[in-house]
């Protein structure tokens, strides 16, 4: 049975649904601040055995990173890549190592495993 999300935590998937090399996109549940605001999205993946999640926004322009659904990695499958301008980010830390936002970081989302489900907490 699924554990309901609490107000601060949102279930994004079952732990077993996330496989190595796979990225899961999700919409972040949050109150609407302005009717014209675009919904926030995030993505989760495994770094080794540990689930990590980031806000799906490049720190340079605020655009979503992926070029296709679930496609976040560069051609060498080593770094998260921004499809807009090619910035590369270390998966484990979110640090940009090349591109116009070099030295900046992706916004991490808090992640926990609760009753076999991956849950995230959105940034405030």
C-alpha positions in Angstrom: 0.0 0.0 0.0 1.3 3.4 -0.9 2.2 5.9 1.8 0.5 9.2 1.3 2.7 12.2 0.7 2.9 14.7 3.6 2.5 18.4 2.8 6.3 18.9 2.5 7.1 15.6 0.8 5.9 14.3 -2.5 6.1 10.7 -3.7 7.7 10.5 -7.2 8.0 6.8 -7.7 8.6 3.4 -6.2 12.3 2.7 -5.4 12.2 -0.3 -7.7 11.0 1.8 -10.6 14.3 3.8 -10.7 17.0 1.8 -12.4 20.7 2.7 -12.9 21.1 5.0 -15.9 17.5 5.9 -15.9 16.1 9.4 -15.2 12.6 10.0 -14.0 11.0 13.4 -14.6 8.2 14.6 -12.4 6.1 17.7 -11.8 6.7 19.4 -8.5 3.5 19.9 -6.5 3.4 23.4 -5.1 0.9 26.1 -4.6 0.4 28.4 -7.6 2.1 31.7 -6.9 1.2 33.5 -10.1 -1.3 32.2 -12.7 1.3 32.8 -15.5 4.0 30.7 -13.7 5.2 27.6 -15.5 5.0 24.4 -13.3 8.3 23.4 -11.8 9.7 20.0 -12.8 12.4 17.9 -11.4 14.2 14.7 -12.1 15.5 11.8 -10.1 18.1 9.2 -10.8 20.4 6.8 -9.0 24.0 7.8 -8.2 25.4 4.4 -7.3 22.7 3.0 -5.0 21.6 6.4 -3.7 18.6 8.3 -5.3 19.3 11.9 -6.0 17.0 14.6 -7.4 17.4 18.1 -8.8 15.1 20.9 -10.0 15.0 20.6 -13.8 16.4 24.1 -14.4 19.7 25.3 -15.8 21.2 27.9 -13.4 22.2 30.0 -16.5 18.8 30.6 -18.2 16.3 28.8 -16.0 15.4 26.5 -18.9 14.8 22.8 -18.5 17.9 20.7 -19.0 16.7 17.7 -21.0 16.5 17.6 -24.8 14.0 14.8 -24.8 11.9 13.1 -22.1 14.2 11.3 -19.7 17.4 12.4 -21.6 19.7 14.3 -19.4 23.2 12.9 -19.9 25.8 13.9 -22.4 26.9 11.5 -25.2 29.6 9.9 -23.0 26.9 9.3 -20.3 29.2 10.9 -17.7 27.6 14.3 -17.1 24.2 15.9 -16.9 24.0 18.2 -19.9 21.9 21.3 -20.6 20.4 20.9 -24.1 20.2 24.7 -24.6 23.8 25.6 -24.4 25.8 22.4 -23.6 26.7 23.1 -19.9 27.9 20.0 -18.1 27.1 19.2 -14.5 28.5 16.5 -12.2 25.7 14.1 -11.3 26.7 13.6 -7.7 27.0 17.3 -6.8 25.2 19.3 -9.5 28.3 21.5 -10.1 28.6 23.0 -13.5 32.1 22.2 -14.8 31.9 23.8 -18.2 29.6 26.3 -20.0 28.2 29.7 -19.2 27.2 28.8 -15.7 30.6 27.2 -14.7 31.0 27.1 -10.9 27.2 27.3 -10.3 25.1 24.3 -9.2 21.8 22.6 -10.0 19.3 23.1 -7.2 19.1 19.8 -5.3 15.9 18.5 -3.9 15.7 16.7 -0.6 15.2 13.0 -1.1 14.1 10.3 1.2 12.9 6.7 0.9 9.7 6.1 2.8 8.0 2.6 2.7 9.8 1.7 -0.5 8.9 5.0 -2.3 11.2 7.8 -3.4 9.9 11.1 -2.0 11.2 14.6 -2.7 10.8 17.9 -0.9 10.6 21.0 -3.1 12.8 24.0 -2.5 11.2 26.8 -0.7 
